[in-house]
Amino acid sequence: MRFYGALFGWSAEQHPTGEDCAYTIFSDGETQVAGARIPGPEHGNIPSHWTCCVAVDDVDDAARRATETGAQLCHGPVDVHDLGRVATLLDPTGAAVALWTEHRRADTLASPPRPGRFCWDELATRDLPAARRFYTGLLGWGTREREMPGGEPYTVFTRGDEMCAGALGMSEEWGDVPPHWMPYVMVSNCDETARAAGRLGGSVCVPPTDIPSIGRITVLQDPFGATLSAITFTEKT
């Protein structure tokens, strides 16, 4: 709570979920942006991490269909207090992702990205064709292809005309890094955010780097080992 409050300006509100247990909701102003919890013993020795969540109409039905098409159910579906219902799974390529059905109120509509809010989710996988088949079949996403620096293909997942996530193939340069989803937080200055993360007890895994025509990104690790990225987008002229 202290780290992310200082880094992104988030406030935190804890919701009791049981004896000595709580679910923390991070907010940017009046907009809820993320959640946090200390995992119970049923999660084993899983290290600290951020989980990307995909909203679905019926998490139980989506989890069932996911397992029927090659995913491994890790946890749930289970209610998170009165906030929503979640299931966590490994997709057929080994990347963890969560399916989430929120008990949403009419006044909690999604807000457009701005500094301090999550703005993008990106899958890194060693089997991009299999990942494309899985997510388009399960979620009804479309795909677009774009070329990245160096000529590497990049998949943009779409929902109608809206871009909703990205995916890239992992080369040998990734070493033993497992397939994963990476969340991105929009920031005003990528370099300042990286320096602040270090001062606050975190670390910089990938130093601020320019991505032509996109912006400048850095990969950070919080003091407890959870990894996420920050991005400053290139201003359009």
PAZAPA-4460 file (N, C-alpha, C; in steps of 0.05 Angstrom, whole numbers, plus 32768, in hexadecimal, padded with zeros to 4 digits):
% residues 237
    n_x    n_y    n_z   ca_x   ca_y   ca_z    c_x    c_y    c_z   seq   type   mol
   8011   7FE8   8000   8000   8000   8000   8011   8019   8000     1      M     A
   8027   8019   8010   8038   8030   8011   8047   8034   7FF7     2      R     A
   8051   801E   7FEC   8061   801F   7FD3   8050   802A   7FBC     3      F     A
   8039   801F   7FB7   802A   8027   7FA0   801C   8042   7FA5     4      Y     A
   8017   8048   7FBE   800C   8062   7FC4   8020   8078   7FBD     5      G     A
   8039   8074   7FC4   804E   8087   7FBD   8055   8087   7FA0     6      A     A
   8055   8070   7F93   805E   806E   7F77   8049   8079   7F64     7      L     A
   8030   8072   7F67   801B   8079   7F54   8006   808C   7F60     8      F     A
   8008   8092   7F7A   7FF4   80A3   7F86   7FDA   8095   7F8D     9      G     A
   7FDA   807A   7F8F   7FC2   806B   7F95   7FBB   806E   7FB2    10      W     A
   7FA1   806E   7FB8   7F98   806B   7FD3   7F8F   804E   7FD6    11      S     A
   7F8C   8044   7FEF   7F85   8028   7FF4   7F6F   8026   8009    12      A     A
   7F5D   8014   8004   7F47   800E   8016   7F45   7FF0   801A    13      E     A
   7F45   7FE8   8033   7F45   7FCB   8039   7F28   7FC2   803F    14      Q     A
   7F21   7FAB   8034   7F07   7F9F   8038   7F0B   7F84   8045    15      H     A
   7F01   7F80   805E   7F05   7F67   806C   7EF7   7F50   805C    16      P     A
   7F05   7F3A   8059   7EFA   7F23   804B   7EF9   7F0A   805D    17      T     A
   7F00   7F0D   8076   7F01   7EF7   8089   7F12   7EFE   80A1    18      G     A
   7F15   7EEB   80B2   7F25   7EF0   80CA   7F42   7EF5   80C3    19      E     A
   7F4C   7F0D   80CA   7F68   7F15   80C4   7F6E   7F16   80A7    20      D     A
   7F59   7F19   8096   7F5D   7F1A   8079   7F50   7F33   806E    21      C     A
   7F5B   7F3F   8059   7F50   7F56   804D   7F57   7F57   802F    22      A     A
   7F46   7F64   8020   7F4B   7F69   8004   7F4F   7F87   8001    23      Y     A
   7F65   7F90   7FF6   7F6B   7FAC   7FF3   7F65   7FB6   7FD7    24      T     A
   7F56   7FCC   7FD5   7F50   7FD8   7FBB   7F60   7FF2   7FB9    25      I     A
   7F70   7FF3   7FA4   7F7E   800C   7F9D   7F6D   801D   7F8C    26      F     A
   7F6E   8037   7F91   7F5E   804A   7F81   7F6F   8062   7F79    27      S     A
   7F68   806C   7F61   7F73   8085   7F58   7F5D   809A   7F58    28      D     A
   7F5C   80AB   7F6C   7F45   80BC   7F6F   7F2D   80AB   7F77    29      G     A
   7F17   80AE   7F68   7EFF   809E   7F6E   7EFE   8085   7F5E    30      E     A
   7F12   8080   7F4D   7F11   8068   7F3B   7F22   8052   7F47    31      T     A
   7F16   803A   7F4A   7F24   8023   7F53   7F36   8019   7F3C    32      Q     A
   7F4F   8013   7F42   7F62   800C   7F2D   7F6E   7FF0   7F31    33      V     A
   7F6E   7FE5   7F49   7F7B   7FCB   7F4E   7F74   7FC0   7F69    34      A     A
   7F7A   7FA7   7F6D   7F75   7F9A   7F87   7F8F   7F8C   7F90    35      G     A
   7F90   7F86   7FAA   7FA7   7F78   7FB6   7F9E   7F68   7FCD    36      A     A
   7FAB   7F51   7FD1   7FA5   7F40   7FE8   7FBE   7F30   7FEF    37      R     A
   7FBF   7F26   8007   7FD3   7F13   800F   7FC8   7EF7   800B    38      I     A
   7FD4   7EE6   7FFA   7FC9   7ECC   7FF4   7FC8   7EBA   800C    39      P     A
   7FB4   7EA9   800D   7FB2   7E96   8022   7FC2   7E7D   801E    40      G     A
   7FC2   7E6A   8030   7FD3   7E52   802E   7FCC   7E41   8016    41      P     A
   7FB3   7E44   800C   7FAB   7E34   7FF4   7FBA   7E3B   7FDB    42      E     A
   7FC8   7E53   7FDC   7FD8   7E5C   7FC5   7FF4   7E51   7FC6    43      H     A
   7FFC   7E43   7FDB   8017   7E38   7FDC   802C   7E4E   7FDE    44      G     A
   8042   7E49   7FD1   8059   7E5C   7FD2   805A   7E6E   7FB9    45      N     A
   8044   7E74   7FAD   8043   7E86   7F96   804F   7EA1   7F9D    46      I     A
   8063   7EAB   7F8E   806F   7EC5   7F95   805C   7EDC   7F90    47      P     A
   8062   7EF3   7F9B   8052   7F0B   7F97   8051   7F11   7F79    48      S     A
   803A   7F19   7F6F   8036   7F1E   7F52   801D   7F2F   7F4E    49      H     A
   801C   7F3B   7F37   8004   7F48   7F2D   7FF6   7F35   7F1A    50      W     A
   7FDC   7F33   7F1C   7FCB   7F22   7F0A   7FBA   7F34   7EF8    51      T     A
   7FBC   7F30   7EDE   7FAA   7F3E   7ECC   7F8F   7F30   7ECC    52      C     A
   7F7A   7F40   7ECE   7F5F   7F35   7ECF   7F4F   7F3D   7EB6    53      C     A
   7F40   7F2A   7EAC   7F2F   7F2F   7E95   7F12   7F2E   7E9E    54      V     A
   7F02   7F42   7E98   7EE6   7F43   7EA0   7ED6   7F30   7E8E    55      A     A
   7EC6   7F20   7E9A   7EB4   7F0E   7E8B   7E98   7F0F   7E98    56      V     A
   7E84   7F08   7E88   7E68   7F0A   7E93   7E63   7EF4   7EA8    57      D     A
   7E6E   7EDC   7EA4   7E69   7EC6   7EB6   7E83   7EB7   7EBA    58      D     A
   7E91   7EBC   7ED1   7EAB   7EB1   7ED5   7EAB   7E92   7ED7    59      V     A
   7E95   7E87   7EE2   7E94   7E6A   7EE3   7E92   7E5D   7EC8    60      D     A
   7E82   7E68   7EB6   7E80   7E5E   7E9B   7E9A   7E62   7E8C    61      D     A
   7EA7   7E79   7E8F   7EC0   7E7F   7E81   7ED6   7E6C   7E8A    62      A     A
   7ED7   7E67   7EA4   7EEC   7E55   7EAF   7EE8   7E39   7EA4    63      A     A
   7ECF   7E30   7EA3   7EC9   7E15   7E98   7ED2   7E13   7E7B    64      R     A
   7ECB   7E27   7E6B   7ED3   7E27   7E4F   7EF1   7E29   7E4B    65      R     A
   7EFE   7E37   7E5D   7F1B   7E3A   7E5C   7F29   7E1F   7E60    66      A     A
   7F20   7E10   7E74   7F2C   7DF6   7E79   7F26   7DE2   7E62    67      T     A
   7F10   7DE6   7E55   7F09   7DD4   7E3F   7F1A   7DDA   7E26    68      E     A
   7F27   7DF1   7E26   7F38   7DF8   7E0F   7F55   7DFA   7E16    69      T     A
   7F5D   7DEB   7E2B   7F79   7DE8   7E31   7F85   7DF7   7E48    70      G     A
   7F75   7E08   7E56   7F7F   7E16   7E6D   7F7F   7E05   7E86    71      A     A
   7F8E   7E0C   7E9A   7F8F   7DFF   7EB4   7F84   7E11   7EC9    72      Q     A
   7F6F   7E08   7ED6   7F63   7E18   7EEC   7F74   7E17   7F05    73      L     A
   7F7C   7E2E   7F0F   7F8E   7E2F   7F26   7F7E   7E35   7F40    74      C     A
   7F6A   7E46   7F3E   7F5C   7E4F   7F56   7F41   7E59   7F4F    75      H     A
   7F2C   7E51   7F5E   7F11   7E5B   7F59   7F02   7E49   7F46    76      G     A
   7EEB   7E54   7F3C   7EE0   7E6F   7F41   7ED8   7E72   7F5F    77      P     A
   7EDD   7E8A   7F69   7ED7   7E8F   7F85   7ECF   7EAD   7F88    78      V     A
   7EBE   7EB2   7F9B   7EB6   7ECE   7FA0   7ECB   7EDC   7FB0    79      D     A
   7ED0   7EF5   7FA9   7EE2   7F07   7FB7   7ED0   7F1A   7FC7    80      V     A
   7EC9   7F11   7FDF   7EB6   7F21   7FF0   7E9E   7F28   7FE0    81      H     A
   7E95   7F41   7FE0   7E7E   7F49   7FD0   7E88   7F5A   7FB8    82      D     A
   7EA2   7F57   7FB1   7EAD   7F67   7F9B   7EAA   7F5A   7F80    83      L     A
   7EAC   7F40   7F7F   7EAA   7F32   7F65   7EB0   7F15   7F68    84      G     A
   7EB3   7F08   7F52   7EB9   7EEB   7F51   7ED0   7EE6   7F3E    85      R     A
   7EE4   7ED6   7F45   7EFC   7ED4   7F36   7F05   7EB7   7F33    86      V     A
   7F12   7EB1   7F1D   7F1F   7E97   7F19   7F3A   7E9D   7F0C    87      A     A
   7F4F   7E8F   7F16   7F6A   7E92   7F0B   7F72   7E79   7EFC    88      T     A
   7F7E   7E7C   7EE5   7F85   7E65   7ED5   7FA0   7E6A   7EC7    89      L     A
   7FAC   7E54   7EBE   7FC2   7E55   7EAC   7FB8   7E50   7E90    90      L     A
   7FBE   7E62   7E7D   7FB5   7E5E   7E62   7FC5   7E46   7E56    91      D     A
   7FBD   7E3D   7E3E   7FCB   7E26   7E32   7FE9   7E2A   7E2E    92      P     A
   7FF3   7E43   7E2E   800F   7E48   7E2A   801E   7E4C   7E45    93      T     A
   800F   7E4A   7E5C   801C   7E4C   7E76   801B   7E67   7E83    94      G     A
   800D   7E7B   7E78   800B   7E95   7E84   7FF2   7E97   7E97    95      A     A
   7FF6   7EA2   7EAF   7FE0   7EA5   7EC2   7FCF   7EBD   7EBB    96      A     A
   7FB5   7EBA   7EBD   7FA2   7ED0   7EB9   7F8A   7ECA   7ECA    97      V     A
   7F7B   7EDF   7ED0   7F63   7EDC   7EE1   7F4A   7EE4   7ED1    98      A     A
   7F35   7ED7   7ED5   7F1A   7EDE   7ECB   7F0A   7EEA   7EE1    99      L     A
   7EFD   7F00   7EDD   7EF0   7F0F   7EF2   7ED4   7F18   7EEA   100      W     A
   7EC1   7F12   7EFB   7EA6   7F1D   7EF8   7EA1   7F2F   7F10   101      T     A
   7E9E   7F49   7F0B   7E9B   7F5C   7F21   7E7E   7F61   7F28   102      E     A
   7E79   7F64   7F41   7E5F   7F6C   7F4B   7E5E   7F8B   7F48   103      H     A
   7E5D   7F94   7F30   7E62   7FB0   7F2A   7E4A   7FC2   7F30   104      R     A
   7E4F   7FD8   7F3B   7E3A   7FED   7F3F   7E3A   7FFF   7F27   105      R     A
   7E23   800C   7F23   7E1F   801C   7F0C   7E32   8034   7F0B   106      A     A
   7E3D   803C   7F23   7E4E   8054   7F24   7E6C   804D   7F23   107      D     A
   7E73   8034   7F1C   7E8F   802D   7F1B   7E97   8025   7EFE   108      T     A
   7E8F   8035   7EEB   7E96   802F   7ECF   7EB3   8034   7ECB   109      L     A
   7EBE   8025   7EB8   7EDB   8028   7EB2   7EE1   8044   7EA8   110      A     A
   7EF8   804F   7EB0   7F00   8069   7EA8   7F18   8067   7E94   111      S     A
   7F1C   807B   7E83   7F32   8079   7E70   7F4D   807A   7E7F   112      P     A
   7F61   806E   7E72   7F7C   806E   7E7F   7F86   808A   7E82   113      P     A
   7F95   808E   7E98   7FA4   80A7   7E9D   7FBA   80A0   7EB0   114      R     A
   7FCE   80B1   7EB3   7FE4   80AB   7EC6   7FDA   80A1   7EE1   115      P     A
   7FE5   808A   7EEA   7FDD   807E   7F03   7FC9   8068   7F00   116      G     A
   7FC1   8062   7EE7   7FAD   804C   7EE3   7FB9   8038   7ED0   117      R     A
   7FB0   801F   7ED3   7FB8   800A   7EC0   7FAC   8010   7EA5   118      F     A
   7FBC   800B   7E90   7FB5   8013   7E75   7FB8   7FFE   7E60   119      C     A
   7FC6   7FE8   7E67   7FCC   7FD3   7E53   7FD4   7FB9   7E61   120      W     A
   7FCD   7FA3   7E55   7FD6   7F89   7E5E   7FE3   7F7A   7E47   121      D     A
   7FF9   7F6D   7E4C   8008   7F61   7E36   8011   7F44   7E3D   122      E     A
   800B   7F32   7E2B   8012   7F16   7E2F   802D   7F11   7E21   123      L     A
   803F   7F04   7E30   8058   7EFA   7E24   8057   7EDB   7E25   124      A     A
   8059   7ECE   7E0E   8055   7EB2   7E0C   8068   7EA5   7DF9   125      T     A
   806D   7E8C   7DFD   807F   7E7D   7DEA   806F   7E6F   7DD4   126      R     A
   8054   7E72   7DD5   8044   7E66   7DC0   802E   7E7A   7DB9   127      D     A
   8035   7E8E   7DA9   8022   7EA4   7DA3   800A   7E9A   7D93   128      L     A
   800D   7E88   7D7F   7FF5   7E7E   7D71   7FE1   7E70   7D84   129      P     A
   7FEB   7E60   7D97   7FD9   7E53   7DA9   7FCB   7E67   7DBC   130      A     A
   7FDA   7E7B   7DC4   7FCE   7E90   7DD5   7FB8   7E9F   7DC6   131      A     A
   7FBD   7EA5   7DAD   7FA9   7EB3   7D9D   7F90   7EA2   7D9B   132      R     A
   7F93   7E89   7D95   7F7B   7E77   7D92   7F6C   7E76   7DAC   133      R     A
   7F7A   7E74   7DC3   7F6D   7E71   7DDD   7F5C   7E8A   7DE4   134      F     A
   7F69   7EA1   7DE2   7F5B   7EB9   7DEC   7F46   7EC3   7DD8   135      Y     A
   7F4A   7EBF   7DBF   7F35   7EC7   7DAC   7F1D   7EB4   7DAF   136      T     A
   7F22   7E9A   7DB4   7F0C   7E87   7DB7   7EFD   7E8B   7DD1   137      G     A
   7F0C   7E90   7DE7   7EFF   7E92   7E01   7EF1   7EAD   7E05   138      L     A
   7EFD   7EC2   7DFC   7EF3   7EDD   7E02   7EE7   7EEC   7DEA   139      L     A
   7EE9   7EE0   7DD3   7EDE   7EED   7DBB   7EEE   7F04   7DB1   140      G     A
   7F07   7F06   7DBA   7F19   7F1B   7DB1   7F20   7F18   7D93   141      W     A
   7F24   7F2E   7D86   7F31   7F2E   7D6B   7F4E   7F33   7D6E   142      G     A
   7F5D   7F33   7D58   7F7A   7F38   7D58   7F82   7F4A   7D41   143      T     A
   7F96   7F5A   7D47   7FA4   7F69   7D32   7FC2   7F64   7D35   144      R     A
   7FD0   7F66   7D1F   7FED   7F62   7D20   7FFB   7F7C   7D1B   145      E     A
   8010   7F81   7D29   8021   7F98   7D24   803E   7F8F   7D27   146      R     A
   8050   7F9D   7D1A   806C   7F96   7D1B   807A   7FA7   7D30   147      E     A
   808A   7F99   7D40   8099   7FA7   7D55   80B5   7FAC   7D4B   148      M     A
   80C4   7FBD   7D59   80E0   7FC2   7D52   80EF   7FA8   7D50   149      P     A
   80FF   7FA5   7D3B   810D   7F8C   7D36   80FD   7F78   7D25   150      G     A
   80E5   7F80   7D1E   80D5   7F6F   7D0C   80C5   7F5A   7D1A   151      G     A
   80C5   7F5A   7D35   80B6   7F46   7D44   8098   7F4B   7D42   152      E     A
   8087   7F37   7D3E   806A   7F3B   7D3D   805F   7F41   7D58   153      P     A
   804A   7F51   7D59   803D   7F58   7D72   801F   7F55   7D6D   154      Y     A
   8011   7F47   7D7E   7FF4   7F43   7D7C   7FE6   7F57   7D8E   155      T     A
   7FD3   7F65   7D82   7FC1   7F76   7D92   7FA6   7F68   7D93   156      V     A
   7F9D   7F61   7DAB   7F82   7F56   7DAE   7F6E   7F6D   7DAE   157      F     A
   7F58   7F68   7DA1   7F43   7F7D   7D9E   7F28   7F73   7DA7   158      T     A
   7F18   7F86   7DB0   7EFC   7F80   7DB7   7EEC   7F95   7DA8   159      R     A
   7EE1   7F8C   7D91   7ED5   7F9F   7D7F   7EEB   7FB1   7D73   160      G     A
   7EE7   7FCB   7D74   7EFB   7FDD   7D6A   7F10   7FE5   7D80   161      D     A
   7F0D   7FDA   7D98   7F1D   7FE2   7DAE   7F35   7FCF   7DB2   162      E     A
   7F4D   7FDA   7DB5   7F64   7FCA   7DBC   7F63   7FC4   7DDA   163      M     A
   7F65   7FAA   7DE1   7F61   7FA3   7DFD   7F7A   7F96   7E0A   164      C     A
   7F8D   7F8B   7DFA   7FA4   7F7F   7E06   7FB8   7F79   7DEF   165      A     A
   7FD0   7F71   7DF7   7FE4   7F6A   7DE3   7FF1   7F4F   7DE9   166      G     A
   8000   7F44   7DD6   800E   7F2B   7DDA   8026   7F2A   7DC8   167      A     A
   803B   7F1E   7DD2   8054   7F1B   7DC3   8060   7F00   7DC8   168      L     A
   8070   7EF7   7DB5   807E   7EDD   7DB9   8098   7EE1   7DC7   169      G     A
   809F   7ECE   7DD8   80B7   7ECF   7DE8   80CE   7EC1   7DD9   170      M     A
   80E3   7ECF   7DD5   80FB   7EC4   7DC7   810E   7EB7   7DDC   171      S     A
   8124   7EAC   7DD2   8138   7EA0   7DE4   8144   7EB5   7DF7   172      E     A
   8143   7ECE   7DEF   814E   7EE4   7E00   8140   7EE6   7E1B   173      E     A
   8127   7EDB   7E1C   8118   7EDD   7E35   8123   7ECA   7E4A   174      W     A
   8134   7EB7   7E42   813F   7EA4   7E55   8129   7E92   7E62   175      G     A
   812A   7E90   7E7C   8117   7E7E   7E8A   80FF   7E8E   7E96   176      D     A
   80FB   7EA6   7E8D   80E3   7EB5   7E95   80CA   7EA6   7E8C   177      V     A
   80B8   7EA0   7E9D   80A0   7E91   7E95   808C   7EA2   7E85   178      P     A
   807B   7E96   7E76   8065   7EA5   7E69   8055   7EB4   7E7E   179      P     A
   804C   7ECC   7E76   803E   7EDC   7E8B   802F   7EF3   7E7D   180      H     A
   801C   7EFD   7E8C   800E   7F16   7E85   801B   7F2D   7E95   181      W     A
   8020   7F44   7E88   802D   7F5B   7E94   8019   7F72   7E94   182      M     A
   8012   7F7E   7EAC   8002   7F96   7EAC   8013   7FAF   7EAA   183      P     A
   8008   7FC4   7E9D   8016   7FDD   7E99   8006   7FF3   7EA7   184      Y     A
   8014   8005   7EB6   8009   801D   7EC1   8012   8035   7EB2   185      V     A
   8000   8046   7EAA   8008   805F   7E9C   8014   8072   7EB1   186      M     A
   802A   807F   7EAA   8037   8092   7EBB   803F   80AB   7EAA   187      V     A
   8043   80C1   7EB7   804A   80DA   7EA9   8067   80DA   7E9F   188      S     A
   8078   80CE   7EAF   8095   80CD   7EA8   80A1   80B2   7EB1   189      N     A
   80A6   80A2   7E9D   80B0   8087   7EA2   80CA   8087   7EB2   190      C     A
   80DC   8099   7EAB   80F6   809A   7EB9   80F3   80A1   7ED6   191      D     A
   80E2   80B5   7EDC   80DE   80BD   7EF7   80D1   80A6   7F07   192      E     A
   80BF   8098   7EFB   80B1   8082   7F08   80C5   806C   7F0F   193      T     A
   80D7   8066   7EFD   80EC   8052   7F02   80FE   805A   7F1A   194      A     A
   8106   8073   7F1A   8117   807D   7F30   8108   807C   7F4B   195      R     A
   80EE   8083   7F4A   80DE   8083   7F62   80DB   8067   7F6D   196      A     A
   80D7   8053   7F5B   80D4   8038   7F64   80ED   802E   7F73   197      A     A
   8104   8036   7F6A   811D   802F   7F77   811F   803C   7F93   198      G     A
   8117   8055   7F94   8119   8063   7FAE   8105   8057   7FC2   199      R     A
   80EF   804C   7FB9   80DB   8042   7FCA   80DF   8025   7FD2   200      L     A
   80F5   8019   7FC9   80FB   7FFE   7FD1   80F6   7FE9   7FBC   201      G     A
   80EC   7FF2   7FA4   80E9   7FDF   7F8E   8102   7FDE   7F7D   202      G     A
   8100   7FD2   7F66   8117   7FCF   7F54   810E   7FD2   7F37   203      S     A
   8121   7FD8   7F26   811C   7FDB   7F09   8126   7FC2   7EFB   204      V     A
   8114   7FB3   7EEF   811C   7F9B   7EE0   8124   7FA1   7EC4   205      C     A
   8116   7FB3   7EB7   811D   7FBD   7E9C   811E   7FDB   7E9E   206      V     A
   8134   7FE8   7E99   8136   8005   7E9B   8125   8013   7E86   207      P     A
   811E   802C   7E8A   810D   803A   7E77   8117   8037   7E5B   208      P     A
   8106   802F   7E49   810D   8028   7E2D   80F8   8033   7E1A   209      T     A
   8102   803F   7E05   80EF   804A   7DF0   80E5   8034   7DDE   210      D     A
   80CB   8034   7DDA   80BE   8023   7DC6   80B3   8035   7DB0   211      I     A
   80C0   8035   7D98   80B9   8048   7D83   809B   8048   7D7E   212      P     A
   8091   8061   7D7C   8075   8067   7D76   8061   805F   7D8C   213      S     A
   806B   8054   7DA2   805A   804C   7DB8   805F   805D   7DD0   214      I     A
   8078   805D   7DDA   807E   806C   7DF2   8098   8062   7DFF   215      G     A
   8099   8065   7E19   80B1   805D   7E29   80A7   804C   7E40   216      R     A
   80B4   8035   7E43   80AB   8022   7E57   80C1   801A   7E6A   217      I     A
   80BA   8011   7E82   80CC   8005   7E95   80BE   7FEE   7EA3   218      T     A
   80CD   7FDA   7EAB   80C2   7FC3   7EBA   80CC   7FC5   7ED6   219      V     A
   80BA   7FC5   7EEA   80C0   7FCA   7F06   80B9   7FB2   7F17   220      L     A
   80C7   7FAF   7F2D   80C0   7F9B   7F41   80BC   7FA9   7F5B   221      Q     A
   80A5   7FA3   7F68   80A0   7FB1   7F82   80B1   7FA3   7F98   222      D     A
   80B1   7FAE   7FB0   80C3   7FA3   7FC5   80BD   7F87   7FCD   223      P     A
   80A7   7F7B   7FC3   809F   7F60   7FCB   80A2   7F4C   7FB4   224      F     A
   80AB   7F56   7F9D   80B1   7F44   7F86   809D   7F44   7F70   225      G     A
   8087   7F53   7F73   8073   7F54   7F5D   807C   7F67   7F47   226      A     A
   8078   7F5F   7F2E   8082   7F6E   7F17   806B   7F7A   7F07   227      T     A
   8070   7F93   7EFE   805D   7FA0   7EEC   806D   7FB4   7EDC   228      L     A
   8060   7FBF   7EC7   806D   7FD2   7EB6   8060   7FEE   7EB8   229      S     A
   8070   8002   7EB2   8066   801E   7EB0   806C   8028   7E95   230      A     A
   805A   8038   7E8A   805D   8043   7E6F   8055   8060   7E6D   231      I     A
   8065   806F   7E5F   805E   808A   7E57   805A   808A   7E39   232      T     A
   8042   808F   7E30   803C   808E   7E14   8047   80A6   7E05   233      F     A
   804F   80A1   7DEC   8058   80B6   7DDA   8040   80C8   7DD4   234      T     A
   8044   80E2   7DD7   802F   80F5   7DD2   802A   80F6   7DB4   235      E     A
   8010   80F5   7DAD   8009   80F6   7D91   8009   8114   7D88   236      K     A
   8013   8118   7D70   8014   8134   7D66   8001   8137   7D4F   237      T     A
***
